């Protein structure tokens, strides 16, 4: 993903934690993540065995419009 005014390649950390374009989606995703007391780090989030978290991650990535 490239930003017109600040071109850079976005990694998974940027997408999950920092991309300003994804703030609304991130708020929803992280509310759910925190409700299950999952630590806010990439490894813990992506390795969660909780089906609802996995489904929410898939939805989050689909909403970004990124092709993974």
Wavefront OBJ file of the C-alpha trace (Angstrom):
o trace
v 0.000 0.000 0.000
v 1.354 3.425 -0.880
v 0.328 6.781 0.480
v 0.425 9.567 -2.084
v 2.049 12.108 0.233
v 4.341 9.709 2.080
v 5.162 6.770 -0.175
v 6.328 3.713 1.707
v 5.687 0.021 1.723
v 3.414 -0.880 4.599
v 4.247 -3.920 6.690
v 1.861 -5.809 8.945
v 2.850 -3.737 11.981
v 2.037 -0.505 10.161
v -1.313 -1.865 9.015
v -2.328 -3.152 12.452
v -1.022 -0.310 14.627
v -0.113 2.852 12.733
v -1.832 3.425 9.386
v -3.907 6.601 9.766
v -6.274 5.456 7.013
v -7.427 2.506 9.111
v -8.256 4.189 12.430
v -12.023 3.433 12.397
v -11.467 -0.249 11.564
v -8.608 -0.491 14.069
v -10.757 0.840 16.931
v -13.319 -1.912 16.392
v -10.703 -4.638 15.985
v -8.702 -3.635 19.053
v -11.797 -3.298 21.242
v -12.439 -6.964 20.536
v -8.774 -7.932 20.980
v -8.646 -6.172 24.351
v -11.904 -7.774 25.473
v -10.125 -11.153 25.247
v -7.042 -9.798 27.073
v -4.798 -10.507 24.100
v -1.533 -8.534 24.304
v -1.268 -5.737 21.750
v 1.631 -7.118 19.749
v 1.685 -8.566 16.274
v 2.646 -12.104 17.270
v -0.044 -12.440 19.957
v -2.746 -11.029 17.728
v -1.903 -13.087 14.648
v -1.423 -16.314 16.593
v -4.649 -16.056 18.581
v -6.613 -19.325 18.493
v -9.896 -17.500 19.182
v -12.195 -17.918 16.178
v -13.857 -14.525 16.692
v -10.445 -12.808 16.639
v -9.432 -14.676 13.487
v -12.704 -13.745 11.782
v -12.290 -10.111 12.865
v -8.735 -10.018 11.509
v -9.937 -11.357 8.164
v -12.695 -8.754 8.112
v -10.224 -6.001 9.064
v -7.855 -6.969 6.248
v -10.745 -7.190 3.782
v -11.884 -3.696 4.788
v -8.421 -2.273 4.109
v -8.732 -3.087 0.428
v -5.272 -4.617 0.501
v -4.535 -7.706 -1.517
v -2.769 -10.203 0.701
l 1 2 3 4 5 6 7 8 9 10 11 12 13 14 15 16 17 18 19 20 21 22 23 24 25 26 27 28 29 30 31 32 33 34 35 36 37 38 39 40 41 42 43 44 45 46 47 48 49 50 51 52 53 54 55 56 57 58 59 60 61 62 63 64 65 66 67 68
